Amino acid sequence: MKDFNTFLEELRMERKLSKKDLATLANLSAGYISLLTRGERETPSEETVEALAKALQIDGEVKRHFFESAGYFVRSPSSSFNSPLRQVDLNGQREESASKKDWSEAPDVRFFYGRQKELAMLKQWVVDDDCRVVAVLGIGGIGKTSLTAKLIENVEDNFEYVYWRSLQNPPSLASLLEDCIRFISQHEYLEIPKDQENQILLLISLLKRHRCLLIVDNVETILQEKQRAGQYLPQYEGYGDLFARLGQAQHKSCLWRYLRTTGRTVYPSN
């Protein structure tokens, strides 16, 4: 069987596509295409292989071999063959997938007990109701962080990616966006836009392609004192725009944010 990078390069040449043209059609960077064709990148995700297959306009047996060269067994509806390779159907849909997690900042909740009513309610919002933004508000010390971490344990299998970041020592929005984009795209974008608007648009496009759970902790650290109804510190005003845009845009992911307040409230936002 041909190596994926060799197969990709042969198909590109047959269709007389430049690497830049192929990158544009597949919504990838030209630099990433170059690394793939040279065999200098690990095999891409199923979504990326599917995007390349569509850009190259391949189907049938060629598409089957293309996926198999990347390590994905393409199963026909009538096939009962069991392969040790990861499986996708003929439309490139994932059949088996391990959740990718980046939530080392979350607390250990092995000894978490109770809160079953709240956990059930939050799970319904996040999984069943597909809320795009969930905000958890409450006074300090009532266990918001532990409750969130326990919920993630219960729902993580419903998401491809889980990404947790604390704003206790708040990074700039640009830094957080770049880190999040690289994580969800698995470093497929060698160059990430520098301006906030295009970074947010790129993140939203990824949230449309992948079902992700994003958790932002300690939001109160970027809010102005005594103005915790949405007044952000001057250097962090972009966070407010990000939260609003993720709540308004159509995607299949969920942003979870929580902060300390003088009252106790939990509410979802669609």
C-alpha positions in Angstrom: 0.0 0.0 0.0 1.2 3.5 -0.8 2.2 5.9 1.9 -0.4 8.6 2.5 2.0 11.4 1.6 3.0 9.7 -1.7 -0.7 9.0 -2.6 -1.7 12.6 -1.7 1.1 14.0 -3.9 0.2 11.7 -6.9 -3.4 12.7 -6.7 -2.6 16.4 -6.5 -0.3 16.1 -9.6 -2.9 14.1 -11.5 -5.5 16.8 -11.0 -2.9 19.5 -11.8 -3.5 21.4 -8.5 -0.9 23.5 -6.9 -0.4 23.0 -3.2 -1.9 26.4 -2.6 -5.0 25.5 -4.7 -5.4 22.2 -2.8 -5.0 24.0 0.5 -7.7 26.5 -0.5 -10.1 23.9 -1.6 -9.6 21.8 1.6 -9.6 24.9 3.9 -6.0 24.1 5.1 -2.8 26.0 5.0 -0.4 25.6 2.0 2.4 25.0 4.5 0.6 22.2 6.0 -0.1 20.6 2.6 3.6 20.8 1.8 4.5 19.1 5.1 2.0 16.3 4.4 3.2 15.7 0.9 6.8 15.5 2.1 5.9 13.1 4.9 7.0 15.5 7.6 3.6 15.5 9.4 1.8 12.7 11.2 -1.3 11.3 9.5 -4.1 13.9 9.8 -7.5 13.4 11.3 -10.4 11.8 9.5 -11.9 15.2 9.0 -8.8 16.4 7.2 -8.5 13.3 5.1 -12.2 13.8 4.1 -11.6 17.4 3.3 -8.7 16.5 1.1 -10.7 13.7 -0.6 -13.4 16.2 -1.4 -10.9 18.8 -2.7 -9.3 16.1 -4.9 -12.8 14.9 -6.1 -12.2 11.2 -5.4 -14.7 8.5 -4.5 -15.2 4.8 -4.8 -12.1 2.6 -4.6 -9.7 5.5 -4.9 -11.3 7.1 -1.9 -11.2 3.8 0.0 -7.4 3.4 -0.7 -6.8 7.0 0.2 -8.4 6.6 3.6 -6.6 3.2 4.2 -3.2 4.8 3.3 -3.9 7.2 6.2 -4.7 4.3 8.5 -8.5 4.5 8.4 -10.4 1.4 7.3 -13.4 2.5 5.1 -16.2 0.1 5.7 -18.9 -0.5 3.2 -22.5 -0.9 4.6 -22.5 -4.7 3.7 -19.1 -5.4 5.0 -18.6 -7.5 8.2 -14.8 -7.3 8.1 -13.2 -6.3 11.4 -10.1 -4.2 11.0 -7.6 -3.1 13.6 -7.5 0.2 11.9 -9.8 3.1 12.9 -13.0 2.9 10.9 -14.9 5.4 8.9 -17.9 4.9 6.6 -17.8 5.7 2.9 -18.9 9.3 3.6 -15.9 9.8 5.9 -17.9 9.9 9.0 -16.1 8.8 12.1 -17.2 5.5 13.7 -14.7 5.3 16.5 -12.9 8.2 18.1 -11.1 8.9 21.3 -11.9 12.2 23.0 -8.9 14.6 23.0 -8.6 16.3 26.3 -6.6 19.3 27.6 -8.0 19.9 31.1 -5.0 19.4 33.4 -5.9 22.5 35.3 -9.1 21.0 36.5 -9.3 19.7 40.1 -9.2 16.1 41.2 -12.8 15.0 41.8 -12.3 11.4 42.7 -13.9 12.1 46.1 -16.7 14.3 44.9 -20.1 13.4 46.3 -23.7 14.7 46.0 -25.0 17.5 43.7 -26.8 14.9 41.6 -29.7 17.2 40.9 -27.4 20.0 39.6 -25.3 17.5 37.6 -28.4 16.1 35.9 -29.6 19.6 35.1 -26.3 20.8 33.7 -25.8 17.6 31.7 -29.2 18.2 30.0 -28.2 21.7 29.1 -24.8 20.8 27.7 -25.6 17.4 26.0 -29.4 17.2 25.3 -30.3 20.9 24.8 -27.1 21.7 22.9 -26.6 25.0 24.7 -23.8 27.0 23.0 -22.9 28.9 26.2 -23.4 27.9 29.8 -22.5 30.4 32.6 -22.2 29.2 36.2 -22.3 32.0 38.8 -21.9 31.7 42.6 -20.1 32.9 45.7 -16.6 31.7 46.3 -16.2 28.4 48.0 -19.5 26.7 47.0 -17.7 24.2 44.7 -18.3 25.6 41.2 -15.0 24.3 39.9 -15.4 20.8 41.4 -19.0 20.6 40.1 -17.8 21.5 36.6 -14.9 19.0 36.7 -17.3 16.3 37.8 -19.8 17.1 35.1 -17.0 16.9 32.5 -16.2 13.4 33.7 -19.8 12.5 33.0 -20.1 14.1 29.6 -16.7 14.1 28.0 -17.5 11.1 25.7 -20.1 13.3 24.0 -17.3 15.7 22.8 -14.4 15.3 20.5 -12.3 17.8 22.3 -12.4 19.1 25.9 -10.4 22.3 26.6 -10.1 23.9 30.1 -8.3 27.1 30.9 -8.2 29.2 34.1 -8.1 33.0 34.0 -6.6 33.1 37.5 -3.5 34.6 35.8 -5.3 35.7 32.7 -3.6 35.3 29.3 -4.3 37.8 26.6 -7.3 36.8 24.4 -4.9 36.4 21.4 -2.8 33.9 23.4 -5.8 31.9 24.5 -7.4 31.8 21.0 -4.1 30.7 19.4 -3.6 28.0 22.0 -7.2 26.8 21.6 -7.1 26.8 17.8 -3.8 24.8 17.7 -5.3 22.3 20.1 -8.6 21.7 18.3 -6.9 21.7 14.8 -4.1 19.5 16.1 -1.6 22.0 14.8 -2.8 21.8 11.3 -2.6 25.6 10.9 1.0 26.7 10.7 0.0 30.3 10.5 -2.8 31.6 12.7 -4.3 35.1 12.0 -2.9 37.8 14.3 -6.1 40.0 14.4 -8.8 39.1 16.9 -11.7 39.1 14.3 -10.1 36.4 12.1 -9.0 34.4 15.1 -12.6 34.2 16.4 -13.9 33.4 12.9 -11.3 30.6 12.6 -12.3 29.2 16.1 -16.0 29.3 15.2 -15.2 27.4 12.0 -13.5 24.7 14.0 -16.4 24.5 16.5 -18.6 23.9 13.5 -16.4 21.0 12.3 -15.9 19.4 15.8 -18.0 19.1 18.8 -16.0 20.7 21.5 -16.5 21.6 25.2 -14.5 24.7 26.2 -14.3 25.7 29.9 -13.1 29.1 31.0 -12.6 29.4 34.8 -12.2 32.4 37.1 -13.8 34.9 34.6 -14.1 37.4 37.5 -10.4 38.2 37.3 -10.9 40.0 34.0 -14.0 42.0 35.1 -13.9 45.4 36.6 -14.3 45.7 40.4 -18.0 46.0 41.4 -19.0 45.8 37.8 -19.5 42.1 37.3 -22.4 42.3 34.9 -20.2 42.4 31.9 -17.8 45.3 32.3 -14.4 43.9 31.4 -11.0 45.3 32.2 -9.7 47.4 29.3 -7.1 44.9 28.1 -9.5 42.0 28.3 -12.6 43.5 26.6 -12.1 41.1 23.7 -13.2 38.2 26.0 -16.7 39.7 26.2 -16.8 39.8 22.4 -15.7 36.2 22.2 -18.3 35.0 24.7 -21.0 36.9 22.9 -20.0 35.6 19.4 -19.9 32.0 20.6 -23.3 32.4 22.0 -24.7 33.9 18.8 -22.9 31.8 16.1 -24.3 28.5 14.8 -22.0 25.6 15.8 -22.2 22.3 17.6 -19.9 23.0 20.6 -20.4 24.4 24.1 -18.5 27.2 26.0 -18.7 26.8 29.7 -17.7 29.8 31.8 -18.0 30.4 35.5 -17.1 33.1 38.0 -17.5 34.2 41.6 -20.3 36.5 42.4 -22.1 37.8 45.5 -25.2 35.7 44.7 -25.8 32.1 43.5 -27.2 31.5 40.1 -26.7 28.9 37.3 -28.1 29.7 33.9 -27.7 28.5 30.3 -27.6 30.6 27.2 -28.6 29.6 23.7 
